[in-house]
Amino acid sequence: MAEELAGTDIDTTLTWLLAEGGESMEAPPGMDQWGRMDMGKVLIRQEFIHKERSAAGEWTLSSSGRRIAQELVDGRKENGWLRRNLVIRGMLIWIDDTRPPQAANFTGELVDAVAVTERETDSALEFLIDHRLVKGLRAYGTLMEPKLTSDGRRVKDHPRLPENVVYQGGAVTNNNSNNVTVSNSTVGAVSAGNNAMLSGNSVSVTDSAAIVAQIQEIQKELSAIQDVPAAVSEALERLKEASSKPHAERSQLKEIFNSFTGSLAAKFGEDPWGGVLKLTAGLSTLLGT
């Protein structure tokens, strides 16, 4: 469960609440009271906080919420499972964005607000090379003029943690959809087992939380854009409301999502909307569209 929540708003909220001693009447930094209300519903449904105490406005971690929060905190420690994956993804993004002369220059870059060490750089680079996610000239103990391979680009953009994508069973291959396939096993954005997308029409509690968290990220991105069409905001709000319901039907969510993307069509290619479109692609993967 902790791995599925890593990097989401739920991750940020749980780790913040743990740092506050496990209970608080306040909203986490950067979250307004409306966002707190939405997040509270998600936390209650996941049983991460006590429902009876939340009625009075207090968030108190349940035993499962405290356990997962602690796993996320421990995972961010040096060589922890989450720290390793954040550094790996950070290197993929850094290589793609900056086209550096050598991979060794990644040392000192900030990932999750912590400077990357030389040891972390070497370990991440070894992972990328071993799994053919990057290419370049091996020289002087590093990789000169590194570039992402097609597999590396898919792992970079995939919502799941890099190690989870790669270690599902082999090389990453494209199945011409929004999912990534590993040894013929479909890997979605969030998974309780090997497959994130359920074979039936119902959305699992875990998937639902991830979908809501992704929608909140899109709404946050939209809040920084002027003159957002009402149809865009309304469709996204309907999708969040439908996703928050127990046993939400995937077919219904896809229908609302299609309405949302239709309202976005005119914004493709416009600079202020790049972040929204990227997050929307991640939401598409979560929904299995």
N, C-alpha and C positions, 0 to 999 in steps of 0.2 A: 504493500500500500504506500509506503513512504516514497519508493521509487516512482510510483505513478503520480504523486503529487509534487515532486521536486520541480521547482521553478515556477509553480503556479501561485496565484494569490492566496490559496489555502496554505501553501508552504510558508509564505511570508507571514501570514496571520498566526499560524500555530507557533512558529518559532518566536515571534514577537510576544505572544501571550505567555509562552513558557518563560521568557526572559523577565516578564512582569510578575513572575511568581505563580503563574497558572490561573490568575483571575484578574479581571479589569472591568471597569465601567466605561472606559474610554475606547476610542477608535484607534487602530494602528496608524502610525505616521503615513500621511498621504492619502488616507481614506476618510471621506466625509461621512456624515451620519446616514445618508441614504445608502452608501456603499456598505456601511456597517450593518444596516438592516438586511440587505441582500446576503451578505456574507454570513450573518447569524443564521439565516434560514438554511444555508448550505451546511454549516457546522452542526446544526441541530439534526438535520436529516442524516448526516453521516455519523451522528452520535459522538462527535468530537468534543462537544460541550454539554453541560447539563441543561436540559430543556426547562426544568422547573425554575432554575435560577435565572435563566435568560429572560423569563417573563418580566422580571424586575429590572432588566437592562444590564445585568451582570453576565459576563462570559466567564465560565469556570471550566477548565479543562476536565474532561472525563479521563478515566484511566487509559482508554485507547487513544484519546487525543494527546495525552501527555506522552505516551509511549512513542507515537509517531513523530511528535514534535522533537523528542529527544533523538530519535533515529536521524532526523533531518539535520539536527545540530551536530551530532557525531559524524555524520556523513561529510560535513564540510571541513572537518579537521584534516590536517596534513595526511595525504594518501588515503583519505576516506573515500568511499564509493562515489559520493556526490561530487566531492572536490575533483576527483580524477575526471569524471565526465564533464564537469564544467570547464576544466582546462582543455580537454580534448575538443569540445565544441568551440571554445574560445579560440583555439589555434586554427581550426577550420575557418571560422569567420574572419579572423585576422589575416590569414593567407589570402582569402578570397577578396577581402576589401582593400588590402594595402599592397599586394604583390611584392613582398619583401625580397631583398637580395639573398637572404639566407634565413632559415628557420630559427637559428640560434638567437636572432634578434627578438624573439618572442619573450625571452626572459626579462622580467621587469614590468611587463604589461599587466594591467589590472583585470582580474577576472573575479566577479562577485566581490568587488571592492578590496581584493587582496592581491598583492603583487605576485606574479608567477616566478617561481624559483628556477634555477638552472636544472635542478633535478626533475622538476615537473615538466619543463620544456623537453628534456631528453626522453622522459617516459612517454609523453604525449606523442612526440614525433615518432618514436619506435612503434607505438600503436598504429599510427596513421600509415606508416610505411609497411608494416606487417600485413595490414588489411587492404593495402593498395588503395588508400583513400587520397594519397598525394603522390605526385611524381616530381622529379627533379634530378639534379646531379649530386651524388653522394661525394662529399669532399670535406676535409678538415673537421671530421667528426660531426658534421651536420648535413643538411640538405640545401644545396644552392638553388636559387630561383625556384622555390617550391610552387606548385600549382595543384589545384584540386582535380582529381579524376572525376568522371561522371558519378561514380559511387560515392566519392567524398562529398560531392555537392548534395546528393540525396540524403546522406547521413547528416550533413550540416543543417538541412532544412527540415529534417524529420522531427516531429514533436517528441518522440521518445528519446531517452538517453542514448548516446552513441554506443556504449558497450551493450546495451540491451538489443539494439538493432543488429549489431555485428554478431553477437554471440548466440543468436537464435538458431544458428545452424550452418552458416557458411557465408559465401560472398553475397553482397547485396545486389539484387537484380531489379530491373524495372518491369512492372507488370502492366504498364501503360494506363495506370489509374492513379489516384491520388495517394494510394498506399505504397508502402515499400514491402517487397516480398523477400523473404529469407528462406531458402531451401523449401520453396512451395508452401510456406506458412505465412498467411497474411498477418502483418504486424501493423496495428493501428497506433494511435497516439497514446492511449492509456490502456493498460491491460491488467486483468487480475490473473491471467494465465498466459498461454502462448498467443492467444488471439484476442485483440482488443474489441473487434466488432462482433457482437453476438450474432449467432446464426438466425435467431428469431427477430421479431419486430420490436421487442421491448428493449429499452435502454437500461443498462445496469446502473446501480447507485454510483459506482466509481466513474463510469463514463459520463453520467449526468453531471457530476461535480466538475469534471474536467471541461465539459462543454460550457457550463455556466461560467467557470473561471476564464475561459477563452473569450466568451462574449463580453465579460467585464473588461478584459484587456482592450477589446475593440472599442467599447464605449469610452474608455479612458483616452484612446487615441482620437476618437471623434470629438471629444470635448475640446481638443486643441485646434480644431478646424472651424473656420467661420462658414456660416451659411450652409450648414449640413441640411440636405433636403429632408423634410418631415417624413417622407416615405421610408427613408433609410433608418432613421431613429425608431420609428414605429414598428417596422418589421423586425428590427433587432430586439426591441423590448418584448414583442410577442414571442420571439424565439426563446428568449431567456425565461419568460414566464412558463412556456410549455415545457422547457427542459427541466425546470425546477420541480415539476409534478412527479410524484412517485409513479413508476412504471410508465414513463413517457414513451410514446410510440415513435420509433425512428422514422416511419413513413411520414408522419405528421410533421416532425421536425425538418425533414428534407423538403417538404412542401413549403414551409415557412422560410427555410433557408433559400430556396430558389426565388422566392419573392424578394428577399433581402438582396441577393446578388443581382437580380434584375434591376432593382432600384439603384444599384452601384454601377451599372454598365456604362453610364455616361462619364464616370470618373476615371476609367482606366486610362493610364498614361499621364494623369495630372500629378505633379510633384507632391502636393500636400497629402495626397491619398495613398502614397506608396506603403506607409506603415499599416494602414487599414487593410489594403489588399493582401499584404503578406500575412497578416493575422487571419484574414478571411480564408486564405488557402489552408492554414492550419486547422481552422474550424471545419472546413470541408473534409479534411482527413478524419477528424474526430467523428463526424457524422456518417462517414463512409459513402459520401456522394461521388 
